[in-house]
């Protein structure tokens, strides 16, 4: 799960949502979307470009 934040320059940054002690539903509720990772990938490096699947498309942040 990730949250999106605007970069100071053009574009957006996806940051992981911290896992909540109360479980996955709380984490899910706080997220803007998720990153789908292939099963053979263990890590994503900082700065690596990813595609974020948004939970809600209406009123979402656009990279500009």
Residue frames as a rotation matrix with the C-alpha (Angstrom) as fourth column:
UNK 1
0.583 0.813 0.000 0.00
0.813 -0.583 0.000 0.00
0.000 0.000 -1.000 0.00
UNK 2
-0.568 -0.811 0.139 1.26
0.819 -0.574 0.003 3.47
0.077 0.115 0.990 -0.85
UNK 3
0.514 0.579 -0.633 0.44
0.515 -0.798 -0.313 7.15
-0.686 -0.165 -0.709 -0.41
UNK 4
0.158 -0.417 0.895 1.18
0.919 -0.269 -0.288 9.66
0.361 0.868 0.341 -3.14
UNK 5
0.397 -0.121 -0.910 2.94
0.456 -0.834 0.310 12.96
-0.797 -0.538 -0.276 -2.50
UNK 6
0.971 -0.065 0.231 3.83
0.169 -0.501 -0.849 15.72
0.171 0.863 -0.476 -4.94
UNK 7
0.084 -0.993 -0.078 7.53
0.993 0.077 0.090 16.16
-0.084 -0.085 0.993 -5.66
UNK 8
0.077 -0.148 -0.986 9.00
0.223 -0.961 0.161 19.67
-0.972 -0.232 -0.041 -5.48
UNK 9
-0.783 -0.278 -0.556 9.70
-0.496 -0.261 0.828 19.22
-0.376 0.924 0.066 -9.17
UNK 10
-0.128 0.765 -0.631 7.38
-0.941 0.107 0.321 17.56
0.313 0.635 0.706 -11.68
UNK 11
-0.294 0.088 -0.952 5.65
-0.190 0.971 0.148 14.31
0.937 0.224 -0.268 -10.71
UNK 12
0.647 0.578 0.498 4.61
-0.664 0.106 0.740 12.25
0.375 -0.809 0.452 -7.72
UNK 13
-0.638 -0.769 -0.032 6.37
-0.615 0.535 -0.579 10.09
0.462 -0.350 -0.815 -5.14
UNK 14
0.523 0.735 -0.432 4.83
-0.284 0.628 0.724 6.85
0.804 -0.256 0.537 -3.85
UNK 15
-0.535 -0.660 0.527 5.67
-0.723 0.036 -0.690 6.16
0.436 -0.750 -0.497 -0.20
UNK 16
-0.532 0.334 -0.778 4.77
0.345 0.925 0.160 2.97
0.773 -0.183 -0.607 1.68
UNK 17
0.336 0.682 0.650 1.95
-0.582 -0.392 0.712 3.25
0.740 -0.617 0.266 4.20
UNK 18
-0.698 -0.607 0.380 3.26
-0.666 0.357 -0.654 2.12
0.261 -0.710 -0.654 7.59
UNK 19
-0.373 0.545 -0.751 1.66
0.219 0.838 0.500 -1.17
0.902 0.022 -0.432 8.64
UNK 20
-0.018 0.478 0.878 -0.88
-0.810 -0.522 0.268 -0.62
0.586 -0.706 0.397 11.39
UNK 21
-0.883 -0.294 0.366 -0.87
-0.467 0.628 -0.622 -2.72
-0.047 -0.720 -0.692 14.54
UNK 22
-0.195 0.915 0.354 -4.62
-0.548 0.197 -0.813 -3.27
-0.813 -0.353 0.463 14.20
UNK 23
-0.036 0.126 0.991 -4.22
0.441 0.892 -0.097 -4.99
-0.897 0.434 -0.088 10.85
UNK 24
-0.723 -0.361 0.590 -4.45
0.640 -0.027 0.768 -4.75
-0.261 0.932 0.251 7.12
UNK 25
0.229 0.889 0.395 -7.82
0.953 -0.288 0.096 -2.95
0.199 0.355 -0.914 6.95
UNK 26
0.681 -0.046 -0.731 -6.44
0.331 -0.871 0.363 0.13
-0.653 -0.489 -0.578 8.73
UNK 27
-0.428 -0.898 -0.101 -3.41
0.190 -0.198 0.962 0.17
-0.883 0.393 0.256 6.42
UNK 28
-0.519 0.320 0.792 -5.69
0.854 0.213 0.474 -0.23
-0.016 0.923 -0.384 3.39
UNK 29
0.546 0.829 -0.116 -7.97
0.834 -0.552 -0.017 2.62
-0.079 -0.087 -0.993 4.54
UNK 30
0.482 -0.436 -0.760 -5.01
0.101 -0.834 0.543 5.03
-0.870 -0.339 -0.358 4.78
UNK 31
-0.492 -0.776 0.394 -3.58
0.428 0.179 0.886 4.19
-0.758 0.604 0.244 1.34
UNK 32
-0.067 0.381 -0.922 -4.12
-0.714 -0.663 -0.222 5.98
-0.696 0.644 0.317 -1.99
UNK 33
0.694 0.237 -0.680 -3.36
-0.681 0.525 -0.511 2.81
0.236 0.817 0.526 -3.93
UNK 34
0.584 -0.513 0.629 -0.92
-0.104 0.721 0.685 -0.04
-0.805 -0.465 0.368 -4.34
UNK 35
-0.006 -0.682 -0.732 2.07
-0.993 -0.081 0.084 -1.13
-0.117 0.727 -0.677 -6.40
UNK 36
0.939 0.297 0.175 1.86
-0.263 0.945 -0.193 -4.51
-0.223 0.136 0.965 -8.08
UNK 37
-0.014 -1.000 -0.026 5.17
-0.955 0.006 0.296 -6.36
-0.296 0.029 -0.955 -7.89
UNK 38
0.368 0.105 -0.924 5.98
-0.599 0.787 -0.149 -9.52
0.711 0.608 0.353 -9.82
UNK 39
0.981 0.168 0.095 6.51
-0.179 0.612 0.770 -12.60
0.071 -0.773 0.630 -7.66
UNK 40
0.522 -0.849 -0.084 10.21
0.796 0.520 -0.310 -12.84
0.306 0.095 0.947 -8.55
UNK 41
-0.088 -0.503 0.860 10.97
0.038 -0.864 -0.502 -9.30
0.995 -0.011 0.095 -7.23
UNK 42
-0.002 0.012 -1.000 11.96
0.937 0.349 0.002 -9.02
0.349 -0.937 -0.012 -3.57
UNK 43
-0.127 -0.141 -0.982 12.73
0.644 -0.765 0.026 -5.29
-0.755 -0.629 0.187 -3.27
UNK 44
0.620 0.193 0.761 12.09
0.686 -0.605 -0.405 -1.98
0.382 0.772 -0.507 -5.00
UNK 45
-0.407 -0.873 -0.268 14.97
0.912 -0.369 -0.181 0.49
0.058 -0.318 0.946 -4.74
UNK 46
0.203 0.369 -0.907 14.40
0.462 -0.853 -0.244 4.07
-0.863 -0.370 -0.344 -3.59
UNK 47
-0.265 -0.257 -0.929 13.95
-0.516 -0.776 0.362 6.25
-0.814 0.576 0.073 -6.65
UNK 48
-0.923 -0.032 0.384 12.86
0.258 0.690 0.677 3.36
-0.286 0.724 -0.628 -8.86
UNK 49
-0.627 0.726 -0.282 9.92
-0.778 -0.566 0.272 4.24
0.038 0.390 0.920 -11.11
UNK 50
-0.877 0.428 0.220 6.74
0.349 0.881 -0.320 2.24
-0.331 -0.204 -0.921 -10.42
UNK 51
-0.580 0.796 0.173 3.11
-0.154 -0.315 0.937 2.24
0.800 0.516 0.305 -11.52
UNK 52
-0.932 0.333 0.145 0.58
-0.144 0.027 -0.989 2.92
-0.334 -0.942 0.023 -8.77
UNK 53
-0.533 0.846 -0.031 -2.89
0.478 0.331 0.814 1.40
0.698 0.419 -0.580 -9.08
UNK 54
-0.848 0.229 0.478 -5.20
-0.457 -0.773 -0.441 3.98
0.268 -0.592 0.760 -7.48
UNK 55
-0.764 0.642 -0.064 -8.14
0.556 0.605 -0.570 2.90
-0.327 -0.470 -0.819 -5.33
UNK 56
0.369 0.875 -0.314 -10.13
0.572 -0.480 -0.665 5.98
-0.733 0.066 -0.677 -6.36
UNK 57
-0.377 -0.533 0.757 -9.77
0.926 -0.215 0.310 7.74
-0.003 0.818 0.575 -9.70
UNK 58
0.480 0.616 0.624 -12.12
0.582 -0.756 0.299 10.69
0.656 0.219 -0.722 -9.11
UNK 59
0.922 -0.114 0.371 -10.22
-0.297 -0.822 0.486 13.64
0.249 -0.558 -0.791 -7.66
UNK 60
0.702 -0.709 -0.070 -6.89
0.661 0.611 0.437 11.77
-0.267 -0.353 0.897 -7.69
UNK 61
0.356 -0.692 -0.628 -3.54
-0.237 -0.717 0.656 13.48
-0.904 -0.085 -0.419 -7.86
UNK 62
0.933 -0.105 0.344 -2.11
0.360 0.301 -0.883 13.89
-0.010 0.948 0.318 -11.33
UNK 63
-0.019 -0.989 -0.146 1.57
0.739 -0.112 0.665 14.18
-0.674 -0.096 0.733 -12.12
UNK 64
0.872 0.307 0.382 2.16
0.487 -0.627 -0.607 17.54
0.053 0.716 -0.697 -13.77
